[in-house]
Amino acid sequence: MSDLISTFQNMKAAHATARATLSVTTAKQRTAQLTALETALLAHEDRLIAAMNTDFSHRSVQECRTFDITTSLSEIRSNRKQLKSWMRARRVRTPLQFRPATCEIRPQPLGVVGIIAPWNFPVYLAVAPVAAALAAGNRVMIKPSELSPRTSEALANMMYATFAPDVVSVITGGADVAATFSALPFDHLLFTGSTAIGRIVAQAAAQNLTPVTLELGGKSPAILMPSADLDRAARRIAWGKAASAGQICVAPDYVLVPRSLMQAAADAILGAWAKFYPDGSKGDDYSAIISERHLERLHTLLNEAKGRGAQSLSNEPDGPIAGTRKFAPVVVLDPPLDTTLMREEIFGPILPLIPYDTPQEALDFVGARDHPLALYVFANDRDEQELWLNGSISGGVTINDTVIHVSVDTLPFGGVGASGMGAYHGRHGFETFSHMKSVVRQAKWNGMFVTEPPFKGWKARTLNALRKVI
């Protein structure tokens, strides 16, 4: 723990020195850091993929490359490309009563940023916020998950080979290290993980009044509306649920389906999975579950629902492959709403289908629960789309697809309520890790003397007249 604290103190001292010499404000320095991060990621790509594969017992090479490496490279390059324009002071309108003063917003580095990254995308969810924090001129400490130790080690080796330890540091260890880490007085702390742990992190950060961005999760619904293209919707829902074996914070957690389409929707989703994975869950393109504990939890969720009378449908009715952590994707028809499957985020390839009779009933169903991190509406009718855009609250919405909004770096990514607070990605990440300082420049000759007492005669009349025009 002493190494963790001394690393933080060294970073704080280094930032203070850099601020005094104005070096934290140079675009050249930040651009060089982002380029170094890109070069390192490409050089260490194979080692990172091998580490992820080992941590999961099997993780699709293409999913590792697409979800963790390519998306990270996209974030780095986007930050670098837009950096100079983001760093510029932004002139804003000056209200009449303060003219001829001028006003601007000036982005300024916060200092030392802490990042607590999860295991499900152990590279992307560490590297993407690092890119944003470096673009904003900060120094970064990363605490990766102990559930992906080999990836954490590979990530640490990459960072230490690339950056001085007072610029980027990786802190490994278990829950005790994470607790100490979240209690440090960072200038900003970003946590990605479960809602339950997010509450603990927020409480620890609050002791130092550390601002936090919490990227959590919850039960993100997909809604099949009457005008939806059933085959297209089933394919994209099936993809979003089975990618990384459902271990994605924005995976569709359950699907609301018109009652008359329940069996057709189930058949279409199963058909899509059969096309995606012709060799079933044993194929190389299908990933494993991160740990035995998580695997056992999924079995418990499914067995409870089946024990309560819910029907489960799978392309692999013989069950799991012995000696592996593979869990074949499964559809569950209309499970009781008080089962754990419908109360907790699933975070695995189990997909409940819930029937509804009217669009308003579906809207009420989602509205009665915690605000989800993501919401997926499948509808060709514009009014049906607008019903959900205007009538529901969620971190983000994707219409006629799933998951992809996370990778759109021109959009803020974040939750609301139990699914998180704050947002980042692209410019929004730059601003999250910057202090957006308000600046007013007053002119030598100005009218502010009118506000100086005593307020008699013409001053009083002028101030009263101003109320009518401002």
SVG drawing of the C-alpha trace seen along z (x, -y; Angstrom):
<svg xmlns="http://www.w3.org/2000/svg" viewBox="-52 -62 62 96">
<polyline fill="none" stroke="black" stroke-width="0.4" points="0.0,0.0 2.9,-2.4 4.0,-2.0 0.5,-3.0 0.5,-6.1 4.0,-7.1 3.2,-6.7 0.2,-9.0 2.3,-11.6 5.0,-11.5 2.4,-12.1 0.9,-15.0 4.3,-16.6 5.2,-16.1 1.9,-17.7 2.5,-20.7 6.0,-21.2 4.7,-20.8 1.9,-23.3 4.4,-25.8 6.4,-25.6 3.1,-25.6 4.2,-22.3 0.8,-20.6 -0.8,-23.0 1.2,-22.1 -0.6,-20.2 2.8,-18.9 3.4,-17.0 -0.1,-15.5 0.0,-14.5 3.4,-12.8 1.9,-10.8 -1.1,-9.7 1.2,-8.6 3.3,-6.7 0.2,-5.0 -0.9,-4.0 2.5,-2.6 2.7,-0.6 -0.8,0.9 0.1,2.1 3.5,3.4 1.9,5.3 -1.3,6.4 -0.5,10.1 0.7,10.3 -2.5,8.6 -4.7,10.8 -2.9,13.9 -3.3,12.7 -7.0,12.1 -7.5,15.5 -5.7,17.1 -7.7,15.1 -11.0,16.1 -9.8,19.7 -10.9,19.0 -11.8,15.6 -12.4,15.2 -9.3,13.7 -11.4,11.6 -13.5,10.3 -10.3,9.4 -8.9,7.6 -12.2,5.8 -13.6,4.9 -10.3,4.2 -7.6,3.3 -9.4,1.6 -11.8,-0.4 -8.9,-1.6 -7.0,-2.7 -10.1,-4.5 -10.3,-6.5 -6.6,-7.3 -6.6,-8.5 -9.8,-10.5 -8.4,-12.3 -5.2,-13.1 -6.9,-14.4 -9.2,-16.7 -6.9,-17.7 -5.9,-21.2 -9.4,-22.3 -10.6,-20.9 -7.8,-22.7 -8.6,-26.2 -10.3,-28.7 -14.0,-28.9 -15.5,-32.4 -19.1,-32.6 -21.7,-35.4 -21.4,-38.1 -24.7,-39.3 -25.6,-42.9 -25.2,-44.2 -21.5,-43.1 -20.4,-44.4 -17.8,-45.4 -16.3,-42.5 -15.6,-39.3 -16.1,-35.8 -14.5,-32.4 -14.2,-28.9 -10.7,-27.6 -10.0,-23.9 -7.4,-23.1 -5.8,-19.8 -7.2,-18.5 -4.1,-16.8 -4.0,-13.1 -6.8,-10.9 -7.7,-7.5 -9.2,-4.7 -10.6,-1.5 -11.1,0.8 -13.2,4.0 -12.3,7.5 -14.9,7.8 -13.0,5.5 -9.7,5.3 -7.8,3.4 -10.4,1.1 -11.9,0.0 -8.4,-1.0 -6.9,-2.4 -9.8,-4.5 -10.1,-6.6 -6.3,-6.8 -6.3,-8.4 -9.0,-10.9 -7.1,-11.8 -3.8,-12.2 -5.5,-14.3 -6.7,-16.6 -3.2,-17.0 -3.4,-14.7 -1.4,-12.0 -3.1,-8.6 -3.1,-5.8 -4.9,-2.6 -6.3,0.2 -7.2,3.1 -9.4,6.0 -7.9,8.9 -10.1,11.2 -8.0,10.8 -4.5,10.9 -2.5,11.8 -4.0,9.0 -3.4,6.6 0.3,7.7 0.6,7.3 -1.1,3.9 1.3,2.9 4.3,4.0 3.1,2.0 2.5,-1.2 5.8,-1.0 7.7,-0.4 6.0,-3.5 5.6,-6.1 7.5,-7.4 5.9,-6.2 4.9,-9.7 2.9,-10.0 1.0,-6.6 1.1,-3.9 -0.7,-0.6 -1.5,0.7 -2.3,4.4 -3.8,6.2 -7.1,7.4 -10.1,5.8 -8.0,4.3 -5.8,2.5 -8.9,1.3 -10.4,-0.1 -7.2,-2.0 -7.0,-3.2 -10.6,-4.6 -9.9,-6.4 -7.0,-8.4 -7.7,-12.1 -7.6,-12.0 -8.6,-15.0 -11.1,-12.8 -11.9,-9.1 -13.5,-6.9 -15.0,-3.5 -16.4,-1.0 -18.1,2.0 -21.2,3.1 -23.7,0.8 -23.1,2.4 -19.3,1.7 -20.0,-1.7 -21.8,-2.7 -18.8,-1.7 -16.4,-3.6 -18.6,-6.7 -18.7,-6.7 -14.9,-6.4 -14.4,-9.2 -16.9,-11.4 -14.6,-11.5 -12.2,-13.6 -14.9,-15.3 -13.3,-13.6 -15.5,-14.0 -16.4,-10.6 -17.6,-9.2 -19.4,-5.9 -19.9,-3.6 -22.2,-0.9 -24.7,1.4 -28.1,2.8 -30.8,4.5 -30.6,2.9 -33.8,3.8 -34.4,4.5 -37.9,3.7 -39.4,5.4 -42.2,3.0 -45.0,4.1 -43.4,2.4 -40.0,4.1 -38.3,6.3 -38.3,9.5 -35.4,11.2 -33.2,8.2 -34.1,7.5 -33.5,11.1 -30.1,11.1 -28.8,7.9 -30.2,8.9 -28.6,12.3 -25.3,10.7 -25.4,8.2 -26.3,10.9 -23.8,13.6 -20.8,11.3 -18.2,12.0 -20.7,14.5 -23.0,11.7 -20.3,10.3 -20.9,6.7 -22.4,3.9 -24.6,2.8 -25.6,6.3 -29.4,6.6 -30.4,8.0 -34.0,9.0 -36.4,8.5 -39.9,7.1 -41.9,8.9 -45.5,8.6 -47.3,11.6 -48.3,13.0 -44.6,13.0 -43.0,14.7 -42.3,18.1 -41.4,16.5 -38.9,14.2 -37.4,17.1 -37.0,19.2 -35.4,16.2 -32.9,15.5 -32.0,19.2 -31.6,19.3 -29.3,16.3 -27.1,18.0 -27.0,21.2 -25.6,19.1 -23.2,17.2 -21.8,20.2 -22.1,23.3 -19.9,25.3 -21.9,24.2 -20.3,22.8 -17.3,25.1 -16.3,23.0 -13.3,20.6 -15.6,17.6 -17.5,18.1 -15.9,16.9 -15.9,18.4 -17.0,17.1 -14.4,15.3 -14.4,17.5 -16.0,20.6 -17.9,18.3 -19.5,16.4 -20.2,19.6 -21.9,21.1 -24.0,18.0 -25.3,18.3 -26.3,21.9 -28.1,20.8 -30.0,18.1 -31.2,20.4 -32.0,23.3 -34.1,21.1 -36.1,19.7 -36.7,23.2 -37.6,24.5 -40.3,21.8 -41.8,23.0 -40.1,20.9 -39.3,22.6 -35.7,22.5 -34.6,23.0 -31.1,23.6 -29.3,24.9 -27.3,27.1 -29.9,28.9 -27.2,31.3 -25.9,28.5 -22.4,27.2 -19.2,28.8 -17.5,30.6 -14.2,29.2 -14.7,25.8 -16.2,22.4 -18.4,22.2 -22.0,21.4 -24.2,21.8 -26.6,19.0 -30.2,19.7 -33.6,18.1 -35.9,18.1 -39.6,17.6 -41.6,15.4 -39.7,16.1 -41.4,14.9 -40.5,11.3 -39.4,12.0 -36.7,14.5 -33.1,13.5 -32.9,13.6 -35.3,10.7 -34.1,8.8 -30.3,8.7 -28.2,7.8 -27.5,11.2 -24.1,10.5 -24.1,13.7 -25.7,15.3 -29.2,15.9 -31.9,14.0 -35.3,13.7 -38.2,12.8 -41.1,11.0 -44.5,10.6 -46.5,7.4 -49.9,6.5 -49.6,2.8 -46.7,0.4 -47.7,-1.6 -47.5,1.6 -43.9,2.1 -43.1,-1.5 -44.5,-1.2 -42.6,2.0 -39.2,0.3 -40.2,-2.9 -41.0,-1.1 -37.4,0.1 -34.0,-1.5 -32.9,-3.6 -30.9,-1.3 -27.5,-2.0 -28.7,-1.3 -32.0,-0.8 -32.6,0.8 -35.7,0.1 -36.5,2.1 -39.1,0.3 -39.5,-0.9 -42.3,-3.2 -41.1,-6.7 -43.8,-7.3 -42.9,-4.0 -39.3,-5.1 -40.3,-8.6 -42.5,-6.9 -39.4,-5.4 -37.1,-8.4 -39.5,-10.8 -41.1,-8.4 -38.1,-6.6 -34.9,-7.5 -31.7,-5.6 -28.0,-6.3 -28.1,-5.8 -30.5,-4.5 -29.8,-2.6 -32.6,-2.2 -32.6,1.0 -29.3,2.3 -27.5,3.1 -24.3,2.1 -22.8,0.0 -23.5,-3.4 -20.6,-2.7 -18.1,-3.0 -19.4,-6.2 -16.9,-8.6 -18.8,-11.7 -21.5,-10.7 -21.1,-10.8 -21.2,-7.4 -22.6,-7.1 -25.5,-6.0 -28.2,-7.7 -29.2,-6.9 -28.4,-3.3 -26.7,-2.8 -24.1,-5.5 -23.2,-9.2 -21.1,-11.3 -20.0,-10.4 -16.9,-10.2 -15.6,-9.3 -14.3,-11.8 -14.8,-15.4 -17.0,-14.5 -14.0,-12.5 -11.7,-15.4 -14.1,-17.7 -14.7,-15.1 -11.0,-15.1 -10.6,-18.9 -11.6,-21.8 -13.6,-24.0 -12.5,-27.3 -14.8,-30.3 -12.9,-33.5 -14.2,-37.1 -12.0,-39.8 -13.2,-43.2 -12.4,-46.2 -10.7,-49.3 -13.7,-51.5 -16.9,-49.8 -20.2,-50.6 -19.8,-48.5 -19.4,-51.6 -23.2,-51.8 -23.4,-48.9 -21.3,-50.7 -23.3,-52.3 -24.8,-54.7 -27.8,-53.8 -29.5,-57.1 -30.8,-59.3 -29.6,-58.3 -27.9,-55.0 -31.1,-53.7 -33.0,-54.7 -30.4,-53.0 -30.4,-49.8 -34.2,-49.7 -34.2,-50.3 -31.7,-47.5 -34.2,-45.0 -36.4,-45.6 -33.8,-44.9 -31.5,-42.1"/>
</svg>
